[in-house]
């Protein structure tokens, strides 16, 4: 299960927190992703997360960038 806490100002993310039942390597990569999406447009979230994962060789098991995008888009609608 994945929980996303977030806030928007206009169409940009101003607060972002991931929690739930997943594994991340290295452990601190979640915090790096959370910081890295601040200021991102919701429509660009998936791409931003995927770039961060690839650029830093981060590994996450239990959710994907697409899952996060769907959660936020579902909350907005």
C-alpha positions in Angstrom: 0.0 0.0 0.0 1.2 3.5 -0.9 0.2 6.7 0.8 1.0 10.1 -0.8 0.6 13.3 1.1 0.9 16.4 -1.0 -0.1 20.0 -1.4 -0.4 22.2 -4.5 0.0 25.8 -5.2 -1.6 26.3 -8.6 -0.4 23.3 -10.6 2.9 22.9 -8.8 3.7 20.6 -5.9 4.7 22.4 -2.7 4.7 19.5 -0.3 5.2 15.8 -1.0 5.6 12.8 1.3 5.6 9.1 0.4 4.8 6.4 3.0 3.6 2.8 3.0 4.6 -0.8 2.5 7.6 -0.7 0.1 11.3 -1.1 -0.1 13.8 1.5 -1.3 17.5 1.3 -1.9 19.3 3.2 -0.7 16.9 3.9 2.2 17.4 7.7 1.8 16.3 7.7 -1.8 12.7 8.3 -0.8 13.6 11.6 0.9 15.6 12.6 -2.2 12.6 11.9 -4.4 10.3 13.8 -2.1 12.6 16.9 -2.2 13.2 16.5 -6.0 9.5 16.8 -6.9 8.9 20.1 -5.0 8.1 22.7 -7.7 7.1 20.1 -10.3 3.9 20.3 -12.1 1.5 17.4 -11.3 1.4 16.5 -15.0 5.3 16.1 -15.0 5.4 14.1 -11.8 5.9 10.6 -13.3 8.7 11.7 -15.6 10.4 13.6 -12.7 10.3 10.6 -10.4 11.6 8.3 -13.2 14.5 10.6 -14.0 15.5 10.8 -10.4 15.4 7.0 -10.1 17.5 6.5 -13.2 20.0 9.3 -12.6 20.8 8.0 -9.1 20.4 4.2 -9.6 17.7 4.2 -7.0 15.6 1.0 -6.6 12.0 0.9 -5.3 9.9 -2.2 -4.9 6.3 -1.9 -4.1 5.2 1.1 -6.3 6.1 2.8 -9.5 6.1 6.4 -10.6 3.0 5.7 -12.6 1.2 4.6 -9.3 2.1 7.9 -7.7 0.9 9.9 -10.7 -2.4 7.9 -10.7 -3.0 8.6 -7.0 -2.5 12.3 -7.4 -4.6 12.6 -10.6 -7.4 10.6 -8.9 -7.3 12.9 -5.9 -7.5 16.0 -8.2 -10.4 14.9 -10.3 
